[in-house]
């Protein structure tokens, strides 16, 4: 279960992404284009230290883009190239927001969900000292059936068109940036939102 806070963010996530995405060659988003969020979900960090969230966004009539993010209370050493922004969180203070493909915590929870048939985390929001359930904006499920998955502690990242290849010390991952892009055979993570569905990531066969 992921516990989130009802809080103000400056800048907001979509404001930050509207500045970051035009600099990504795979996005097709132009400067000044308005982004719409069509879905999102979270995974749990087993250590409870890092927020792990996937946003599904679209600019105009363009394709749905996957932007996985991690939120940290301090900079991630060696990950400067993956920093999207820093935000001021009205409850938690300053947070460092990363393109999650460069964060080993994201690779660990993503790969585990894929190979074990895991799903997105249930979310609850802290309100006046109590926890309330948060309606789901998207769901995700892995296709695998393994009993466990080895932990990921390191990543090497390479963009390959609309896919991002993530080599880890536990095996390779492919993250789909532009949803609908063909992927190679393997175990998958599939998301569903608003009557649509698409493969988000693959552990290649």
C-alpha angles and dihedrals in degrees: 000000000000116000114205132182128237096236147140119254124203110225100020118232094254092048090053093046092048087063097039103044097060087063092056111090092211097054104073087207115140126215110276096017114141117240125216122200110224098176147345141186139176139224124210120249103222089218092050093227106102128056110225116194135161119209123197110204139171134197113212112307092339127120124282111267126207115223113178112194136189124204120209136180092221136023118284107237114244094008100100093123090058097051109120097180145308117252135195109234113201091220106028101032123222115009128188111223117205137189091250097221086079095050118089091209091062093046090050097052093039095051091045092052092050099048097039099041092250127168140212118286123263108244132218128182124219109236122171093334097314135091122240126187118253118221112244118249093187139000131216133195135182120227098217130098104200117140092228143354130222115253120259116224104161138035139193115195133205128172114225107184109285091353129073117212114213116191111198136178087252098048141293130304133192117206116200110223098178107043115232093037110139114255133197123253118284144093112317146200111223124192128201126199136157094354093311132101137187143167111264103180142005137206097209118234 
